[in-house]
Amino acid sequence: MNRNASLSPWLVPIVAIVMSAQAPVVRAEMIGTDAMFVQNQAEQDRAKVQYFLDRANVKERLQAMGVSGVVAKDRVGALGDQEVHALAQRIDSMPAGGRLGNTEIIIILLVAILVVLAL
C-alpha cells in the first residue's frame, strides 16, 4: 500500500499533461457573405438545371436524341459551377411556356458532349 500511495501524487499531473498534449487545436474564422452567396448561387443554379431536366417535355426531347435522363443528370453533375450557371441563365432566358428551340437543344447537346470528352 505504501507504494500506491507514493504514485498517486504523480499520477494526476502526468495524466493531465498527456491528455492536454492530445487535445486538438480548434480554429474559428469569419466567413464573408460573398463566399456564402457564391456557394448558395451555385447550389441554386444546379438545382434549377436538375429541375429543368426532370420536366417531361425535356426528357422526351432528350430521349428522341438518344440521351437518357439519368445520363443527362450525371453529365450535369460533372459540370463546373460556371458551366451550370451558364445553363441556368439560358433556362431563365427561355420564353415561358415555350418549347425548346433548335438553338437551345444544340447548346445543351454541345455542353453534354464537352463534358463527356472532358472525362
Distance bins in CASP14 RR format, pairs under 12 A and 6 or more apart:
PFRMAT RR
TARGET T0000
AUTHOR 0000-0000-0000
RMODE 2
METHOD distances of the structure
MODEL  1
1 7 0 0 0 0 0 1 0 0 0 0 0
1 8 0 0 0 0 0 1 0 0 0 0 0
2 8 0 0 0 0 0 1 0 0 0 0 0
3 10 0 0 0 0 0 1 0 0 0 0 0
4 10 0 0 0 0 0 1 0 0 0 0 0
4 11 0 0 0 0 1 0 0 0 0 0 0
5 11 0 0 0 0 0 1 0 0 0 0 0
7 13 0 0 0 0 0 1 0 0 0 0 0
7 14 0 0 0 0 1 0 0 0 0 0 0
7 15 0 0 0 0 0 1 0 0 0 0 0
8 14 0 0 0 0 0 1 0 0 0 0 0
8 15 0 0 0 0 0 1 0 0 0 0 0
9 15 0 0 0 0 0 1 0 0 0 0 0
10 16 0 0 0 0 0 1 0 0 0 0 0
10 17 0 0 0 0 0 1 0 0 0 0 0
11 17 0 0 0 0 0 1 0 0 0 0 0
11 18 0 0 0 0 0 1 0 0 0 0 0
12 18 0 0 0 0 0 1 0 0 0 0 0
12 19 0 0 0 0 0 1 0 0 0 0 0
13 19 0 0 0 0 0 1 0 0 0 0 0
13 20 0 0 0 0 0 1 0 0 0 0 0
14 20 0 0 0 0 0 1 0 0 0 0 0
14 21 0 0 0 0 0 1 0 0 0 0 0
15 21 0 0 0 0 0 1 0 0 0 0 0
15 22 0 0 0 0 0 1 0 0 0 0 0
16 22 0 0 0 0 0 1 0 0 0 0 0
16 23 0 0 0 0 0 1 0 0 0 0 0
17 23 0 0 0 0 0 1 0 0 0 0 0
29 35 0 0 0 0 0 1 0 0 0 0 0
30 36 0 0 0 0 0 1 0 0 0 0 0
31 37 0 0 0 0 0 1 0 0 0 0 0
31 38 0 0 0 0 0 1 0 0 0 0 0
31 39 0 0 0 0 1 0 0 0 0 0 0
31 40 0 0 0 0 0 1 0 0 0 0 0
32 38 0 0 0 0 0 1 0 0 0 0 0
32 39 0 0 0 0 0 1 0 0 0 0 0
33 39 0 0 0 0 0 1 0 0 0 0 0
33 40 0 0 0 0 1 0 0 0 0 0 0
33 41 0 0 0 0 0 1 0 0 0 0 0
34 40 0 0 0 0 0 1 0 0 0 0 0
34 41 0 0 0 0 0 1 0 0 0 0 0
35 41 0 0 0 0 0 1 0 0 0 0 0
35 42 0 0 0 0 0 1 0 0 0 0 0
36 42 0 0 0 0 0 1 0 0 0 0 0
36 43 0 0 0 0 0 1 0 0 0 0 0
37 43 0 0 0 0 0 1 0 0 0 0 0
37 44 0 0 0 0 0 1 0 0 0 0 0
38 44 0 0 0 0 0 1 0 0 0 0 0
38 45 0 0 0 0 0 1 0 0 0 0 0
38 81 0 0 0 0 1 0 0 0 0 0 0
38 82 0 0 0 0 0 1 0 0 0 0 0
38 85 0 0 0 0 0 1 0 0 0 0 0
39 45 0 0 0 0 0 1 0 0 0 0 0
39 46 0 0 0 0 0 1 0 0 0 0 0
39 81 0 0 0 0 1 0 0 0 0 0 0
40 46 0 0 0 0 0 1 0 0 0 0 0
40 47 0 0 0 0 0 1 0 0 0 0 0
40 81 0 0 0 0 0 1 0 0 0 0 0
41 47 0 0 0 0 0 1 0 0 0 0 0
41 48 0 0 0 0 0 1 0 0 0 0 0
41 81 0 0 0 0 1 0 0 0 0 0 0
41 82 0 0 0 0 0 1 0 0 0 0 0
41 84 0 0 0 0 1 0 0 0 0 0 0
41 85 1 0 0 1 0 0 0 0 0 0 0
41 88 0 0 0 0 1 0 0 0 0 0 0
41 89 0 0 0 0 0 1 0 0 0 0 0
42 48 0 0 0 0 0 1 0 0 0 0 0
42 49 0 0 0 0 0 1 0 0 0 0 0
42 77 0 0 0 0 0 1 0 0 0 0 0
42 79 0 0 0 0 0 1 0 0 0 0 0
42 80 0 0 0 0 1 0 0 0 0 0 0
42 81 1 0 1 0 0 0 0 0 0 0 0
42 82 0 0 0 0 1 0 0 0 0 0 0
42 83 0 0 0 0 0 1 0 0 0 0 0
42 84 1 0 0 1 0 0 0 0 0 0 0
42 85 1 0 0 1 0 0 0 0 0 0 0
42 88 0 0 0 0 1 0 0 0 0 0 0
43 49 0 0 0 0 0 1 0 0 0 0 0
43 50 0 0 0 0 0 1 0 0 0 0 0
43 81 0 0 0 0 1 0 0 0 0 0 0
43 84 0 0 0 0 1 0 0 0 0 0 0
43 85 0 0 0 0 0 1 0 0 0 0 0
43 88 0 0 0 0 0 1 0 0 0 0 0
44 50 0 0 0 0 0 1 0 0 0 0 0
44 51 0 0 0 0 0 1 0 0 0 0 0
44 81 0 0 0 0 0 1 0 0 0 0 0
44 84 0 0 0 0 1 0 0 0 0 0 0
44 85 0 0 0 0 1 0 0 0 0 0 0
44 88 1 0 0 1 0 0 0 0 0 0 0
44 89 0 0 0 0 0 1 0 0 0 0 0
44 91 0 0 0 0 0 1 0 0 0 0 0
44 92 0 0 0 0 0 1 0 0 0 0 0
45 51 0 0 0 0 0 1 0 0 0 0 0
45 52 0 0 0 0 0 1 0 0 0 0 0
45 76 0 0 0 0 0 1 0 0 0 0 0
45 77 0 0 0 0 0 1 0 0 0 0 0
45 79 0 0 0 0 1 0 0 0 0 0 0
45 80 0 0 0 0 1 0 0 0 0 0 0
45 81 1 0 0 1 0 0 0 0 0 0 0
45 82 0 0 0 0 1 0 0 0 0 0 0
45 83 0 0 0 0 1 0 0 0 0 0 0
45 84 1 0 1 0 0 0 0 0 0 0 0
45 85 1 0 1 0 0 0 0 0 0 0 0
45 86 0 0 0 0 1 0 0 0 0 0 0
45 87 1 0 0 1 0 0 0 0 0 0 0
45 88 1 1 0 0 0 0 0 0 0 0 0
45 89 0 0 0 0 1 0 0 0 0 0 0
45 90 0 0 0 0 0 1 0 0 0 0 0
45 91 0 0 0 0 1 0 0 0 0 0 0
45 92 0 0 0 0 1 0 0 0 0 0 0
46 52 0 0 0 0 0 1 0 0 0 0 0
46 53 0 0 0 0 0 1 0 0 0 0 0
46 73 0 0 0 0 0 1 0 0 0 0 0
46 76 1 0 0 1 0 0 0 0 0 0 0
46 77 1 0 0 1 0 0 0 0 0 0 0
46 78 0 0 0 0 0 1 0 0 0 0 0
46 79 0 0 0 0 1 0 0 0 0 0 0
46 80 0 0 0 0 1 0 0 0 0 0 0
46 81 0 0 0 0 1 0 0 0 0 0 0
46 82 0 0 0 0 0 1 0 0 0 0 0
46 83 0 0 0 0 0 1 0 0 0 0 0
46 84 1 0 1 0 0 0 0 0 0 0 0
46 85 0 0 0 0 1 0 0 0 0 0 0
46 87 0 0 0 0 1 0 0 0 0 0 0
46 88 1 0 0 1 0 0 0 0 0 0 0
46 91 0 0 0 0 0 1 0 0 0 0 0
47 53 0 0 0 0 0 1 0 0 0 0 0
47 54 0 0 0 0 0 1 0 0 0 0 0
47 73 0 0 0 0 0 1 0 0 0 0 0
47 76 0 0 0 0 0 1 0 0 0 0 0
47 77 0 0 0 0 0 1 0 0 0 0 0
47 84 0 0 0 0 1 0 0 0 0 0 0
47 87 0 0 0 0 0 1 0 0 0 0 0
47 88 0 0 0 0 1 0 0 0 0 0 0
47 91 0 0 0 0 0 1 0 0 0 0 0
48 54 0 0 0 0 0 1 0 0 0 0 0
48 55 0 0 0 0 0 1 0 0 0 0 0
48 76 0 0 0 0 0 1 0 0 0 0 0
48 84 0 0 0 0 1 0 0 0 0 0 0
48 85 0 0 0 0 1 0 0 0 0 0 0
48 86 0 0 0 0 0 1 0 0 0 0 0
48 87 0 0 0 0 1 0 0 0 0 0 0
48 88 1 0 1 0 0 0 0 0 0 0 0
48 89 0 0 0 0 1 0 0 0 0 0 0
48 90 0 0 0 0 0 1 0 0 0 0 0
48 91 1 0 0 1 0 0 0 0 0 0 0
48 92 1 0 0 1 0 0 0 0 0 0 0
48 94 0 0 0 0 0 1 0 0 0 0 0
49 55 0 0 0 0 0 1 0 0 0 0 0
49 58 0 0 0 0 0 1 0 0 0 0 0
49 72 0 0 0 0 1 0 0 0 0 0 0
49 73 0 0 0 0 1 0 0 0 0 0 0
49 75 0 0 0 0 0 1 0 0 0 0 0
49 76 1 0 1 0 0 0 0 0 0 0 0
49 77 0 0 0 0 1 0 0 0 0 0 0
49 79 0 0 0 0 1 0 0 0 0 0 0
49 80 0 0 0 0 0 1 0 0 0 0 0
49 81 0 0 0 0 0 1 0 0 0 0 0
49 83 0 0 0 0 1 0 0 0 0 0 0
49 84 1 0 1 0 0 0 0 0 0 0 0
49 85 0 0 0 0 1 0 0 0 0 0 0
49 86 0 0 0 0 1 0 0 0 0 0 0
49 87 1 0 1 0 0 0 0 0 0 0 0
49 88 1 0 1 0 0 0 0 0 0 0 0
49 89 0 0 0 0 0 1 0 0 0 0 0
49 90 0 0 0 0 1 0 0 0 0 0 0
49 91 1 0 0 1 0 0 0 0 0 0 0
49 92 0 0 0 0 0 1 0 0 0 0 0
49 108 0 0 0 0 1 0 0 0 0 0 0
49 111 0 0 0 0 0 1 0 0 0 0 0
49 112 0 0 0 0 0 1 0 0 0 0 0
50 58 0 0 0 0 0 1 0 0 0 0 0
50 69 0 0 0 0 0 1 0 0 0 0 0
50 70 0 0 0 0 0 1 0 0 0 0 0
50 72 0 0 0 0 1 0 0 0 0 0 0
50 73 1 0 0 1 0 0 0 0 0 0 0
50 74 0 0 0 0 0 1 0 0 0 0 0
50 75 0 0 0 0 0 1 0 0 0 0 0
50 76 1 0 0 1 0 0 0 0 0 0 0
50 77 0 0 0 0 1 0 0 0 0 0 0
50 79 0 0 0 0 0 1 0 0 0 0 0
50 84 0 0 0 0 1 0 0 0 0 0 0
50 87 0 0 0 0 0 1 0 0 0 0 0
50 88 0 0 0 0 0 1 0 0 0 0 0
50 91 0 0 0 0 0 1 0 0 0 0 0
51 58 0 0 0 0 1 0 0 0 0 0 0
51 73 0 0 0 0 0 1 0 0 0 0 0
51 76 0 0 0 0 0 1 0 0 0 0 0
51 87 0 0 0 0 0 1 0 0 0 0 0
51 88 0 0 0 0 0 1 0 0 0 0 0
51 91 0 0 0 0 1 0 0 0 0 0 0
52 58 1 0 0 1 0 0 0 0 0 0 0
52 59 0 0 0 0 0 1 0 0 0 0 0
52 61 0 0 0 0 0 1 0 0 0 0 0
52 62 0 0 0 0 0 1 0 0 0 0 0
52 69 0 0 0 0 0 1 0 0 0 0 0
52 72 0 0 0 0 1 0 0 0 0 0 0
52 73 0 0 0 0 0 1 0 0 0 0 0
52 76 0 0 0 0 1 0 0 0 0 0 0
52 84 0 0 0 0 0 1 0 0 0 0 0
52 87 0 0 0 0 1 0 0 0 0 0 0
52 88 0 0 0 0 1 0 0 0 0 0 0
52 89 0 0 0 0 0 1 0 0 0 0 0
52 90 0 0 0 0 1 0 0 0 0 0 0
52 91 1 0 1 0 0 0 0 0 0 0 0
52 92 0 0 0 0 0 1 0 0 0 0 0
52 94 0 0 0 0 1 0 0 0 0 0 0
52 100 0 0 0 0 1 0 0 0 0 0 0
52 104 0 0 0 0 0 1 0 0 0 0 0
52 108 0 0 0 0 1 0 0 0 0 0 0
53 59 1 0 0 1 0 0 0 0 0 0 0
53 60 0 0 0 0 0 1 0 0 0 0 0
53 61 0 0 0 0 0 1 0 0 0 0 0
53 62 1 0 0 1 0 0 0 0 0 0 0
53 63 0 0 0 0 0 1 0 0 0 0 0
53 67 0 0 0 0 0 1 0 0 0 0 0
53 68 0 0 0 0 0 1 0 0 0 0 0
53 69 1 0 0 1 0 0 0 0 0 0 0
53 70 0 0 0 0 1 0 0 0 0 0 0
53 71 0 0 0 0 0 1 0 0 0 0 0
53 72 1 0 1 0 0 0 0 0 0 0 0
53 73 1 0 1 0 0 0 0 0 0 0 0
53 74 0 0 0 0 0 1 0 0 0 0 0
53 75 0 0 0 0 1 0 0 0 0 0 0
53 76 1 0 0 1 0 0 0 0 0 0 0
53 77 0 0 0 0 0 1 0 0 0 0 0
53 79 0 0 0 0 0 1 0 0 0 0 0
53 84 0 0 0 0 0 1 0 0 0 0 0
53 87 0 0 0 0 1 0 0 0 0 0 0
53 88 0 0 0 0 0 1 0 0 0 0 0
53 91 0 0 0 0 0 1 0 0 0 0 0
53 100 0 0 0 0 0 1 0 0 0 0 0
53 108 0 0 0 0 1 0 0 0 0 0 0
53 112 0 0 0 0 0 1 0 0 0 0 0
54 62 0 0 0 0 0 1 0 0 0 0 0
54 69 0 0 0 0 1 0 0 0 0 0 0
54 70 0 0 0 0 0 1 0 0 0 0 0
54 72 0 0 0 0 0 1 0 0 0 0 0
54 73 0 0 0 0 1 0 0 0 0 0 0
54 76 0 0 0 0 0 1 0 0 0 0 0
55 61 0 0 0 0 1 0 0 0 0 0 0
55 62 0 0 0 0 0 1 0 0 0 0 0
55 69 0 0 0 0 0 1 0 0 0 0 0
55 72 0 0 0 0 0 1 0 0 0 0 0
55 91 0 0 0 0 0 1 0 0 0 0 0
55 94 0 0 0 0 0 1 0 0 0 0 0
55 97 0 0 0 0 0 1 0 0 0 0 0
55 98 0 0 0 0 0 1 0 0 0 0 0
55 99 0 0 0 0 0 1 0 0 0 0 0
55 100 0 0 0 0 1 0 0 0 0 0 0
56 62 0 0 0 0 0 1 0 0 0 0 0
56 63 0 0 0 0 0 1 0 0 0 0 0
56 69 0 0 0 0 0 1 0 0 0 0 0
56 99 0 0 0 0 0 1 0 0 0 0 0
57 63 0 0 0 0 0 1 0 0 0 0 0
57 64 0 0 0 0 0 1 0 0 0 0 0
57 94 0 0 0 0 0 1 0 0 0 0 0
57 97 0 0 0 0 1 0 0 0 0 0 0
57 98 0 0 0 0 1 0 0 0 0 0 0
57 99 1 0 0 1 0 0 0 0 0 0 0
57 100 1 0 0 1 0 0 0 0 0 0 0
57 101 0 0 0 0 0 1 0 0 0 0 0
57 104 0 0 0 0 0 1 0 0 0 0 0
57 105 0 0 0 0 0 1 0 0 0 0 0
58 64 0 0 0 0 0 1 0 0 0 0 0
58 65 0 0 0 0 0 1 0 0 0 0 0
58 67 0 0 0 0 0 1 0 0 0 0 0
58 69 0 0 0 0 1 0 0 0 0 0 0
58 72 0 0 0 0 1 0 0 0 0 0 0
58 73 0 0 0 0 0 1 0 0 0 0 0
58 76 0 0 0 0 0 1 0 0 0 0 0
58 91 0 0 0 0 1 0 0 0 0 0 0
58 94 0 0 0 0 0 1 0 0 0 0 0
58 98 0 0 0 0 0 1 0 0 0 0 0
58 99 0 0 0 0 1 0 0 0 0 0 0
58 100 1 0 0 1 0 0 0 0 0 0 0
58 101 0 0 0 0 0 1 0 0 0 0 0
58 104 0 0 0 0 1 0 0 0 0 0 0
58 105 0 0 0 0 1 0 0 0 0 0 0
58 108 0 0 0 0 1 0 0 0 0 0 0
59 65 0 0 0 0 0 1 0 0 0 0 0
59 66 0 0 0 0 0 1 0 0 0 0 0
59 67 0 0 0 0 1 0 0 0 0 0 0
59 68 0 0 0 0 1 0 0 0 0 0 0
59 69 1 0 1 0 0 0 0 0 0 0 0
59 70 0 0 0 0 0 1 0 0 0 0 0
59 71 0 0 0 0 0 1 0 0 0 0 0
59 72 0 0 0 0 1 0 0 0 0 0 0
59 73 0 0 0 0 0 1 0 0 0 0 0
59 100 0 0 0 0 0 1 0 0 0 0 0
60 66 0 0 0 0 0 1 0 0 0 0 0
60 67 0 0 0 0 0 1 0 0 0 0 0
60 68 0 0 0 0 0 1 0 0 0 0 0
60 69 0 0 0 0 0 1 0 0 0 0 0
60 99 0 0 0 0 0 1 0 0 0 0 0
60 100 0 0 0 0 0 1 0 0 0 0 0
60 105 0 0 0 0 0 1 0 0 0 0 0
61 67 0 0 0 0 1 0 0 0 0 0 0
61 69 0 0 0 0 0 1 0 0 0 0 0
61 72 0 0 0 0 0 1 0 0 0 0 0
61 99 0 0 0 0 1 0 0 0 0 0 0
61 100 1 0 1 0 0 0 0 0 0 0 0
61 101 0 0 0 0 1 0 0 0 0 0 0
61 102 0 0 0 0 0 1 0 0 0 0 0
61 104 0 0 0 0 1 0 0 0 0 0 0
61 105 1 0 0 1 0 0 0 0 0 0 0
61 106 0 0 0 0 0 1 0 0 0 0 0
61 108 0 0 0 0 1 0 0 0 0 0 0
61 109 0 0 0 0 0 1 0 0 0 0 0
62 68 1 0 0 1 0 0 0 0 0 0 0
62 69 1 0 1 0 0 0 0 0 0 0 0
62 70 0 0 0 0 0 1 0 0 0 0 0
62 71 0 0 0 0 1 0 0 0 0 0 0
62 72 1 0 1 0 0 0 0 0 0 0 0
62 73 0 0 0 0 0 1 0 0 0 0 0
62 75 0 0 0 0 0 1 0 0 0 0 0
62 76 0 0 0 0 0 1 0 0 0 0 0
62 100 0 0 0 0 1 0 0 0 0 0 0
62 105 0 0 0 0 1 0 0 0 0 0 0
62 108 0 0 0 0 1 0 0 0 0 0 0
62 109 0 0 0 0 1 0 0 0 0 0 0
62 112 0 0 0 0 1 0 0 0 0 0 0
63 69 1 0 0 1 0 0 0 0 0 0 0
63 70 0 0 0 0 0 1 0 0 0 0 0
63 71 0 0 0 0 0 1 0 0 0 0 0
63 72 0 0 0 0 1 0 0 0 0 0 0
64 100 0 0 0 0 0 1 0 0 0 0 0
64 105 0 0 0 0 1 0 0 0 0 0 0
64 109 0 0 0 0 0 1 0 0 0 0 0
65 71 0 0 0 0 0 1 0 0 0 0 0
65 72 0 0 0 0 1 0 0 0 0 0 0
65 100 0 0 0 0 0 1 0 0 0 0 0
65 102 0 0 0 0 0 1 0 0 0 0 0
65 105 1 0 0 1 0 0 0 0 0 0 0
65 106 0 0 0 0 0 1 0 0 0 0 0
65 108 0 0 0 0 1 0 0 0 0 0 0
65 109 1 0 0 1 0 0 0 0 0 0 0
65 112 0 0 0 0 1 0 0 0 0 0 0
65 113 0 0 0 0 0 1 0 0 0 0 0
66 72 0 0 0 0 0 1 0 0 0 0 0
66 109 0 0 0 0 0 1 0 0 0 0 0
66 112 0 0 0 0 0 1 0 0 0 0 0
67 73 0 0 0 0 0 1 0 0 0 0 0
67 74 0 0 0 0 0 1 0 0 0 0 0
67 75 0 0 0 0 1 0 0 0 0 0 0
67 76 0 0 0 0 0 1 0 0 0 0 0
67 105 0 0 0 0 0 1 0 0 0 0 0
67 108 0 0 0 0 1 0 0 0 0 0 0
67 109 1 0 0 1 0 0 0 0 0 0 0
67 111 0 0 0 0 0 1 0 0 0 0 0
67 112 1 0 0 1 0 0 0 0 0 0 0
67 113 0 0 0 0 1 0 0 0 0 0 0
67 115 0 0 0 0 0 1 0 0 0 0 0
67 116 0 0 0 0 0 1 0 0 0 0 0
68 74 0 0 0 0 1 0 0 0 0 0 0
68 75 0 0 0 0 0 1 0 0 0 0 0
68 112 0 0 0 0 0 1 0 0 0 0 0
69 75 0 0 0 0 1 0 0 0 0 0 0
69 76 0 0 0 0 1 0 0 0 0 0 0
69 108 0 0 0 0 0 1 0 0 0 0 0
69 112 0 0 0 0 0 1 0 0 0 0 0
70 76 0 0 0 0 0 1 0 0 0 0 0
70 77 0 0 0 0 0 1 0 0 0 0 0
71 77 0 0 0 0 0 1 0 0 0 0 0
71 78 0 0 0 0 0 1 0 0 0 0 0
71 112 0 0 0 0 1 0 0 0 0 0 0
71 113 0 0 0 0 0 1 0 0 0 0 0
71 115 0 0 0 0 0 1 0 0 0 0 0
71 116 0 0 0 0 1 0 0 0 0 0 0
71 119 0 0 0 0 0 1 0 0 0 0 0
72 78 0 0 0 0 0 1 0 0 0 0 0
72 79 0 0 0 0 0 1 0 0 0 0 0
72 87 0 0 0 0 0 1 0 0 0 0 0
72 108 0 0 0 0 1 0 0 0 0 0 0
72 109 0 0 0 0 0 1 0 0 0 0 0
72 111 0 0 0 0 0 1 0 0 0 0 0
72 112 1 0 0 1 0 0 0 0 0 0 0
72 113 0 0 0 0 0 1 0 0 0 0 0
72 115 0 0 0 0 1 0 0 0 0 0 0
72 116 0 0 0 0 0 1 0 0 0 0 0
73 79 0 0 0 0 0 1 0 0 0 0 0
73 112 0 0 0 0 0 1 0 0 0 0 0
73 115 0 0 0 0 0 1 0 0 0 0 0
74 112 0 0 0 0 1 0 0 0 0 0 0
74 115 0 0 0 0 1 0 0 0 0 0 0
74 116 0 0 0 0 1 0 0 0 0 0 0
74 119 0 0 0 0 1 0 0 0 0 0 0
75 83 0 0 0 0 0 1 0 0 0 0 0
75 84 0 0 0 0 0 1 0 0 0 0 0
75 87 0 0 0 0 0 1 0 0 0 0 0
75 108 0 0 0 0 1 0 0 0 0 0 0
75 109 0 0 0 0 0 1 0 0 0 0 0
75 110 0 0 0 0 0 1 0 0 0 0 0
75 111 1 0 0 1 0 0 0 0 0 0 0
75 112 1 0 1 0 0 0 0 0 0 0 0
75 113 0 0 0 0 1 0 0 0 0 0 0
75 114 0 0 0 0 1 0 0 0 0 0 0
75 115 1 0 1 0 0 0 0 0 0 0 0
75 116 1 0 0 1 0 0 0 0 0 0 0
75 117 0 0 0 0 0 1 0 0 0 0 0
75 118 0 0 0 0 0 1 0 0 0 0 0
75 119 0 0 0 0 1 0 0 0 0 0 0
76 83 0 0 0 0 1 0 0 0 0 0 0
76 84 1 0 0 1 0 0 0 0 0 0 0
76 86 0 0 0 0 0 1 0 0 0 0 0
76 87 1 0 0 1 0 0 0 0 0 0 0
76 88 0 0 0 0 0 1 0 0 0 0 0
76 91 0 0 0 0 0 1 0 0 0 0 0
76 108 0 0 0 0 1 0 0 0 0 0 0
76 111 0 0 0 0 1 0 0 0 0 0 0
76 112 0 0 0 0 1 0 0 0 0 0 0
76 115 0 0 0 0 1 0 0 0 0 0 0
77 83 0 0 0 0 1 0 0 0 0 0 0
77 84 1 0 0 1 0 0 0 0 0 0 0
77 87 0 0 0 0 0 1 0 0 0 0 0
77 111 0 0 0 0 0 1 0 0 0 0 0
77 112 0 0 0 0 0 1 0 0 0 0 0
77 115 0 0 0 0 1 0 0 0 0 0 0
77 119 0 0 0 0 0 1 0 0 0 0 0
78 84 0 0 0 0 0 1 0 0 0 0 0
78 111 0 0 0 0 0 1 0 0 0 0 0
78 112 0 0 0 0 1 0 0 0 0 0 0
78 114 0 0 0 0 0 1 0 0 0 0 0
78 115 1 0 1 0 0 0 0 0 0 0 0
78 116 0 0 0 0 1 0 0 0 0 0 0
78 117 0 0 0 0 0 1 0 0 0 0 0
78 118 1 0 0 1 0 0 0 0 0 0 0
78 119 1 0 0 1 0 0 0 0 0 0 0
79 85 0 0 0 0 1 0 0 0 0 0 0
79 86 0 0 0 0 1 0 0 0 0 0 0
79 87 1 0 0 1 0 0 0 0 0 0 0
79 88 0 0 0 0 0 1 0 0 0 0 0
79 108 0 0 0 0 0 1 0 0 0 0 0
79 111 1 0 0 1 0 0 0 0 0 0 0
79 112 0 0 0 0 1 0 0 0 0 0 0
79 114 0 0 0 0 1 0 0 0 0 0 0
79 115 1 0 1 0 0 0 0 0 0 0 0
79 116 0 0 0 0 0 1 0 0 0 0 0
79 118 0 0 0 0 1 0 0 0 0 0 0
79 119 0 0 0 0 0 1 0 0 0 0 0
80 86 0 0 0 0 1 0 0 0 0 0 0
80 87 0 0 0 0 0 1 0 0 0 0 0
80 88 0 0 0 0 0 1 0 0 0 0 0
80 111 0 0 0 0 0 1 0 0 0 0 0
80 114 0 0 0 0 0 1 0 0 0 0 0
80 115 0 0 0 0 1 0 0 0 0 0 0
80 118 0 0 0 0 1 0 0 0 0 0 0
81 87 0 0 0 0 0 1 0 0 0 0 0
81 88 0 0 0 0 0 1 0 0 0 0 0
82 88 0 0 0 0 0 1 0 0 0 0 0
82 89 0 0 0 0 0 1 0 0 0 0 0
82 111 0 0 0 0 0 1 0 0 0 0 0
83 89 0 0 0 0 0 1 0 0 0 0 0
83 90 0 0 0 0 0 1 0 0 0 0 0
83 107 0 0 0 0 0 1 0 0 0 0 0
83 108 0 0 0 0 0 1 0 0 0 0 0
83 110 0 0 0 0 0 1 0 0 0 0 0
83 111 1 0 0 1 0 0 0 0 0 0 0
83 112 0 0 0 0 0 1 0 0 0 0 0
83 114 0 0 0 0 1 0 0 0 0 0 0
83 115 1 0 0 1 0 0 0 0 0 0 0
83 118 0 0 0 0 1 0 0 0 0 0 0
84 90 0 0 0 0 0 1 0 0 0 0 0
84 91 0 0 0 0 0 1 0 0 0 0 0
84 111 0 0 0 0 1 0 0 0 0 0 0
84 115 0 0 0 0 0 1 0 0 0 0 0
85 91 0 0 0 0 0 1 0 0 0 0 0
85 92 0 0 0 0 0 1 0 0 0 0 0
85 111 0 0 0 0 0 1 0 0 0 0 0
86 92 0 0 0 0 0 1 0 0 0 0 0
86 93 0 0 0 0 0 1 0 0 0 0 0
86 107 0 0 0 0 1 0 0 0 0 0 0
86 108 0 0 0 0 0 1 0 0 0 0 0
86 110 0 0 0 0 0 1 0 0 0 0 0
86 111 0 0 0 0 1 0 0 0 0 0 0
86 114 0 0 0 0 0 1 0 0 0 0 0
87 93 0 0 0 0 0 1 0 0 0 0 0
87 94 0 0 0 0 0 1 0 0 0 0 0
87 104 0 0 0 0 1 0 0 0 0 0 0
87 107 0 0 0 0 1 0 0 0 0 0 0
87 108 1 0 0 1 0 0 0 0 0 0 0
87 109 0 0 0 0 0 1 0 0 0 0 0
87 110 0 0 0 0 0 1 0 0 0 0 0
87 111 1 0 0 1 0 0 0 0 0 0 0
87 112 0 0 0 0 0 1 0 0 0 0 0
87 114 0 0 0 0 0 1 0 0 0 0 0
87 115 0 0 0 0 0 1 0 0 0 0 0
88 94 0 0 0 0 0 1 0 0 0 0 0
88 111 0 0 0 0 0 1 0 0 0 0 0
89 104 0 0 0 0 0 1 0 0 0 0 0
89 107 0 0 0 0 0 1 0 0 0 0 0
90 100 0 0 0 0 0 1 0 0 0 0 0
90 101 0 0 0 0 0 1 0 0 0 0 0
90 103 0 0 0 0 1 0 0 0 0 0 0
90 104 1 0 0 1 0 0 0 0 0 0 0
90 105 0 0 0 0 0 1 0 0 0 0 0
90 106 0 0 0 0 0 1 0 0 0 0 0
90 107 1 0 0 1 0 0 0 0 0 0 0
90 108 0 0 0 0 1 0 0 0 0 0 0
90 110 0 0 0 0 0 1 0 0 0 0 0
90 111 0 0 0 0 1 0 0 0 0 0 0
91 98 0 0 0 0 0 1 0 0 0 0 0
91 100 0 0 0 0 0 1 0 0 0 0 0
91 104 0 0 0 0 1 0 0 0 0 0 0
91 107 0 0 0 0 0 1 0 0 0 0 0
91 108 0 0 0 0 1 0 0 0 0 0 0
92 104 0 0 0 0 0 1 0 0 0 0 0
93 103 0 0 0 0 0 1 0 0 0 0 0
93 104 0 0 0 0 1 0 0 0 0 0 0
93 107 0 0 0 0 0 1 0 0 0 0 0
94 100 1 0 0 1 0 0 0 0 0 0 0
94 101 0 0 0 0 1 0 0 0 0 0 0
94 103 0 0 0 0 0 1 0 0 0 0 0
94 104 1 0 0 1 0 0 0 0 0 0 0
94 105 0 0 0 0 0 1 0 0 0 0 0
94 107 0 0 0 0 0 1 0 0 0 0 0
94 108 0 0 0 0 0 1 0 0 0 0 0
95 101 0 0 0 0 1 0 0 0 0 0 0
95 104 0 0 0 0 0 1 0 0 0 0 0
98 104 0 0 0 0 0 1 0 0 0 0 0
99 105 0 0 0 0 1 0 0 0 0 0 0
100 106 0 0 0 0 1 0 0 0 0 0 0
100 107 0 0 0 0 1 0 0 0 0 0 0
100 108 1 0 0 1 0 0 0 0 0 0 0
100 109 0 0 0 0 0 1 0 0 0 0 0
101 107 0 0 0 0 1 0 0 0 0 0 0
101 108 0 0 0 0 0 1 0 0 0 0 0
101 109 0 0 0 0 0 1 0 0 0 0 0
102 108 0 0 0 0 0 1 0 0 0 0 0
102 109 0 0 0 0 0 1 0 0 0 0 0
103 109 0 0 0 0 0 1 0 0 0 0 0
103 110 0 0 0 0 0 1 0 0 0 0 0
104 110 0 0 0 0 0 1 0 0 0 0 0
104 111 0 0 0 0 0 1 0 0 0 0 0
105 111 0 0 0 0 0 1 0 0 0 0 0
105 112 0 0 0 0 0 1 0 0 0 0 0
106 112 0 0 0 0 0 1 0 0 0 0 0
106 113 0 0 0 0 0 1 0 0 0 0 0
107 113 0 0 0 0 0 1 0 0 0 0 0
107 114 0 0 0 0 0 1 0 0 0 0 0
108 114 0 0 0 0 0 1 0 0 0 0 0
108 115 0 0 0 0 0 1 0 0 0 0 0
109 115 0 0 0 0 0 1 0 0 0 0 0
109 116 0 0 0 0 0 1 0 0 0 0 0
110 116 0 0 0 0 0 1 0 0 0 0 0
110 117 0 0 0 0 0 1 0 0 0 0 0
111 117 0 0 0 0 0 1 0 0 0 0 0
111 118 0 0 0 0 0 1 0 0 0 0 0
112 118 0 0 0 0 0 1 0 0 0 0 0
112 119 0 0 0 0 0 1 0 0 0 0 0
113 119 0 0 0 0 0 1 0 0 0 0 0
END
